[in-house]
Amino acid sequence: MVARTSARAGSRPAAPPAPAVITAHQAPSVALDRSAASALRRRRALAAQVAILTDKIKVEDAKLKAFMGDAEEATVKGVKVATWKTTIRTSLSQTLVKKGYPEVAAECTVQTEVRTFKILDD
């Protein structure tokens, strides 16, 4: 959004703003307008609520898991309401591949551009 200014009769026009200079270490920036600033405040409030609820869910999950013990299923009146199953996960260690087979790791390396959105603390 571009702010508009009007020149009053008899007043000097304002000097043009200095051009923005962006160096390799400085990212482009934008000032939030009232609407966007309100969205930021609402988002921060919602995130705080999510954090509180997530903590409460973890507490209840821990209680349920403690009750289930080694059982993989939980029921209420014969209806399955939860499962807690053990599975085996197989993964490839990038660290070991890079250490043992650096040429293969280099040949299989792919770079992609990612844009990460992050809300900073107040």
Secondary structure, DSSP 4 states (H G I P E B T S, - for coil): ------PPTTSPPPPPPPPP---TT--------HHHHHHHHHHHHHHHHHHHHHHHHHHHHHHHHHHHTT-SEEEETTEEEEE----------HHHHHHH-HHHHHHT----------PPP-
